[in-house]
Amino acid sequence: MIIDRLLLRGQKEGRKDDNEETIRRRLEVYREKTQPVLDYYRQQDRLSSVDGNRELQEVTKTLKAVVT
């Protein structure tokens, strides 16, 4: 579960703000504020996703293709 993963990250990195209450609040704000924006642009066929877990040059190439 994402909460468990973030709690573990907080322990490893010493982040005091990565507690369960804060994480749950962040997820709630995401669902209320961010997700509707993504849904809107997806419905308008104006949303692009870029996999940032690749080599920097590949991500850069994809980003340039998306914005031009």
C-alpha positions in Angstrom: 0.0 0.0 0.0 1.3 3.5 -0.8 0.9 4.7 2.8 3.2 1.9 4.0 5.8 2.7 1.3 5.7 6.4 2.2 6.0 5.7 5.9 9.0 3.5 5.2 10.5 6.3 3.1 10.0 8.7 5.9 11.8 6.5 8.3 14.8 5.9 5.9 15.1 9.6 4.9 14.3 11.1 8.3 11.3 13.0 7.0 9.3 14.0 10.0 6.4 15.1 7.8 5.9 11.6 6.4 3.5 10.4 9.0 0.2 8.6 8.3 -2.0 11.6 9.0 0.0 13.8 6.6 0.2 11.2 3.9 -3.6 10.6 4.1 -4.2 14.3 3.8 -1.9 14.6 0.8 -3.8 11.8 -0.9 -7.1 13.4 -0.1 -6.0 16.7 -1.6 -4.7 14.9 -4.7 -8.1 13.2 -5.2 -10.0 16.5 -4.6 -7.8 19.0 -6.5 -5.4 17.2 -8.9 -7.3 14.2 -10.2 -10.2 16.4 -11.5 -7.7 18.5 -13.5 -6.1 15.3 -15.0 -9.6 14.0 -15.8 -10.5 17.2 -17.5 -7.5 17.3 -19.8 -7.8 13.5 -20.5 -11.4 14.1 -21.6 -10.2 16.9 -23.8 -7.5 14.6 -25.3 -4.9 17.1 -24.0 -3.1 15.0 -21.4 0.2 13.3 -22.1 2.0 11.0 -19.8 5.8 10.6 -19.8 7.6 7.8 -18.1 10.3 9.5 -16.1 11.9 6.2 -15.1 14.1 6.0 -18.1 17.4 7.5 -19.2 17.5 11.3 -19.1 18.0 11.6 -22.8 15.0 9.4 -23.6 12.8 11.3 -21.2 14.0 14.6 -22.7 13.3 13.4 -26.2 9.8 12.3 -25.2 9.1 15.6 -23.5 10.2 17.6 -26.5 8.0 15.5 -28.7 5.0 16.1 -26.4 5.3 19.9 -26.3 6.1 20.6 -29.9 
